[in-house]
Amino acid sequence: MRPAYQRRAAVAGATWEIPAGIPCARFLREGTAWVTFVLVKSYRLIFFAAAALGLAAASSAQAGLEWRTDYKQAQQEAKTNNRLLLVDFTGSDWCGWCIKLDREVFSKAEFKDYASKNLVLMEVDFPRAKAQTAGLKKQNQELAQQYQIQGFPTIVVLDGDGKRIGELGYTEGGAAAFIAELEKLRKG
């Protein structure tokens, strides 16, 4: 008597039938390799999938601050939310100090937490290898001229009305030192 089959599996173009009630079924060779199927109870699979989704959601929530590239939009958001506008003039793909600032400050959880509560972030990038639209290049050039940027990285801090309240560059000491400098500017 032939057993009832509950699942079918396709391996290397061949379809295999897995007998019902068998948690592990081994089949003879397909080409030169042994093919083994392990059936996992569905609740274990569901639990694993839920855990993986939860982990992915948690990491993506911390992963990124949103860096604006549109000056008018960033300035309006800063004004609306009563936050400072941090404008990062950078050469993101070639400037060593810019890359170091990003690695030691902007990518740290401490800075991300501070920024999410106090700042609107804007990147004014002058890359060498990354593509940019003509409009973005023009805007970035105009902003560099407006704020008289002489080198990278230069961080210009503005209030919601667009008034310049300070300027920073790379700061030794990581996120804590950078946040301390921002707090000095914020408190006037």
C-alpha positions in Angstrom: 0.0 0.0 0.0 1.4 3.4 -1.0 1.5 6.1 1.8 -0.3 9.4 1.5 1.8 12.3 0.4 1.5 15.6 2.2 4.1 17.7 0.5 5.9 17.9 -2.8 9.4 19.4 -3.2 11.2 20.4 -6.3 15.0 19.9 -6.3 17.1 20.5 -9.4 14.1 20.2 -11.7 12.8 16.9 -10.2 9.7 16.8 -8.1 9.8 14.6 -5.0 6.9 13.5 -2.9 7.3 13.4 0.9 5.3 10.8 2.7 2.8 12.1 5.4 3.9 11.8 9.0 7.6 11.5 8.2 9.5 14.4 9.8 12.7 13.6 7.8 12.8 11.9 4.5 16.0 11.0 2.7 15.9 10.4 -1.0 18.4 8.7 -3.2 21.0 10.6 -5.1 20.0 13.3 -7.6 23.1 13.5 -9.9 26.0 13.1 -7.5 24.5 14.6 -4.3 22.2 13.1 -1.6 19.0 15.1 -1.2 17.6 15.3 2.3 14.4 17.1 3.3 13.7 18.0 6.9 10.2 19.0 7.6 9.9 21.6 10.3 6.6 21.8 12.3 4.8 24.9 11.0 4.7 26.7 14.4 8.5 26.6 14.6 8.7 28.1 11.1 6.2 30.8 12.0 8.0 31.6 15.2 11.3 31.9 13.3 9.8 34.1 10.6 8.2 36.4 13.3 11.5 36.7 15.2 13.4 37.5 12.0 10.8 40.2 11.0 11.0 41.7 14.5 14.8 41.9 14.3 14.7 43.5 10.9 12.2 46.1 12.0 14.3 46.9 15.1 17.5 47.3 13.2 15.9 49.4 10.4 14.3 51.7 13.0 17.8 52.4 14.4 19.6 52.2 11.1 18.8 55.4 9.6 18.2 59.0 10.2 16.8 60.7 7.2 19.2 63.1 5.6 17.4 65.7 3.4 18.9 66.9 0.2 16.3 69.6 -0.6 17.2 72.8 1.3 13.8 74.5 1.2 12.1 71.3 2.5 14.7 70.9 5.2 14.4 74.5 6.3 10.6 74.4 6.4 10.7 71.2 8.5 13.2 72.8 11.0 10.9 75.8 11.3 7.7 73.8 11.7 9.2 71.4 14.3 11.3 74.1 16.1 14.6 72.3 15.5 18.0 73.2 14.4 19.0 72.6 10.8 22.4 70.8 10.6 23.8 71.2 7.1 26.6 68.8 6.3 28.8 70.0 3.4 30.7 66.9 2.5 32.6 65.0 -0.2 31.0 61.7 1.0 32.9 59.3 -1.3 36.4 60.9 -1.3 36.9 63.2 1.7 38.7 61.2 4.4 37.7 63.5 7.3 34.1 63.4 6.0 34.1 59.7 6.0 35.7 59.7 9.5 33.0 62.1 10.8 30.3 59.9 9.4 31.8 56.7 10.9 32.7 58.3 14.4 29.6 60.5 14.9 26.7 60.4 12.4 26.5 56.6 12.4 26.5 56.2 16.2 23.3 55.5 18.2 24.0 58.4 20.6 24.0 60.9 17.7 21.0 59.3 16.0 19.0 59.6 19.3 20.0 63.2 19.8 19.4 64.2 16.2 15.9 62.5 16.1 14.9 64.8 19.0 16.7 68.1 18.1 17.8 68.3 14.5 16.8 68.3 10.9 19.7 66.8 8.9 20.7 67.9 5.5 23.5 66.7 3.4 25.1 68.9 0.8 27.3 66.5 -1.1 30.0 67.0 -3.6 30.9 63.5 -4.6 33.3 62.4 -7.3 31.9 59.0 -8.1 28.2 59.2 -7.2 25.7 60.5 -9.7 23.6 63.5 -8.9 20.9 65.3 -10.8 21.7 68.7 -12.4 19.3 70.4 -10.1 20.9 68.9 -6.9 24.4 69.9 -8.2 23.2 73.5 -8.8 21.5 73.8 -5.4 24.6 72.4 -3.6 26.9 74.9 -5.5 24.7 77.8 -4.6 24.6 76.7 -0.9 28.4 76.4 -0.8 28.7 79.9 -2.2 26.0 81.3 0.1 27.7 79.9 3.2 31.2 80.5 1.9 32.3 76.9 2.3 36.1 76.6 2.0 36.7 72.9 2.8 35.1 69.6 3.9 33.6 68.6 6.2 31.9 71.8 7.2 28.8 71.7 9.3 26.7 74.8 9.2 24.0 75.0 12.0 21.0 77.1 11.3 17.9 78.0 13.2 14.4 77.4 11.8 14.5 80.9 10.1 17.7 80.0 8.3 19.9 82.2 10.5 23.4 80.9 10.9 24.1 80.1 14.6 27.3 78.3 14.2 29.8 76.2 12.2 31.6 73.0 13.0 34.0 70.6 11.4 35.4 67.3 12.4 35.5 67.1 16.2 37.7 64.7 18.1 36.0 62.6 20.8 33.2 61.0 18.8 29.5 61.5 19.1 29.6 62.8 22.7 32.0 65.6 21.9 30.1 66.5 18.7 26.8 66.7 20.6 28.4 68.8 23.3 29.5 71.3 20.6 26.0 71.3 19.2 24.5 72.0 22.6 26.8 75.0 23.1 25.5 76.4 19.8 21.9 75.6 20.7 22.1 77.4 24.0 23.8 80.4 22.5 
